[in-house]
Amino acid sequence: MRANAPDEMVFLSQYPDKSLSWYQHNYVYDDSAGEDIDVYIVNRGADLDRPDFTGGNNLASRSRWIHAHETFDHAEDDSSLTVGTNFGDGHGNCMLSKVRGHIYGSAKRSIQSSFVFRGAEKLLMVGLKTSSMANSAGGIWMGVGCSPTPPTRLMTTLMVSKILLQMMLRELIDRDVTVVTGSGNRALSTIDSWPQNFGDPNAGPLDYLPELIVVGAVNNEGQIWTTWNWIFGTRVDYAKSLSQIYAPGNRINCANA
């Protein structure tokens, strides 16, 4: 149990018939805390000199960087970059800290890696590279986030991008990787982007990936995240039964920029 935890961590251990106040800011979790589970954060890197990464079990000293080479869309080849402690942005810092961070992490004993990527296809290429190095029996939990649409304006290239993305996801799933993607953070009532659309059970056998988990955002009271002007918020598409699950994603605490 962790005392003085932020509400979104308490939310993770909340029973349906209990209020957040009943827990008195105590976050209750299994003693294993994700021990021996590979969790790969495929993101924009992280600033590993932050207290959330250097404190406790010193995540910073055990993080690994895996780079990808240029893909067909001519995304930047980052394999020659020199990685230091200050090598990331707020999004990568937040994602890393919510899983493994000393202060905010929900699976503090998991095995953690952080990655750099340029472009949606490169993200999946990195995923394939990492999954081939992992213990297939244990699998990998990996958060996948891509651009709202494939990075091209040409229809022919767009279709190649979609097919390539699906092939990479299928290969990851076949390697016992649990693939998770957010539903998107533009408050719309439709989801028309990939890889989210691969979670649509009505898409047909060629486009449907039943193992893909699409996650929407709620606040700490369990309400779907929206804003007064409907510009920012979680995407929801009830016609496609998306998202399948929801998790805290609004006004949460993390090691940010």
ABEGO torsion letter per residue (X at the ends): XBBGBBAAAAAAABBAABBAAAAGGBBBBBAAGGBGBBBBBBBAEBBAABAAAABEAGAAAABBBBBBBBBAAGBBBAAABBBBABBEBAAAAAAAAAAABAAABABAABBBBBBBBBEAAAAAAAAAAAAAABBAAAEBBBBBBBBABBBBABAAAAAAAAAAAAAAAAAAAAAGBBBBBBAEABBBABBABOAAAAABAAAEAAABBAABBBBBBBBAAGBBBBBAAGABEBBBBAAAGOBABBBBABGBBBBBX
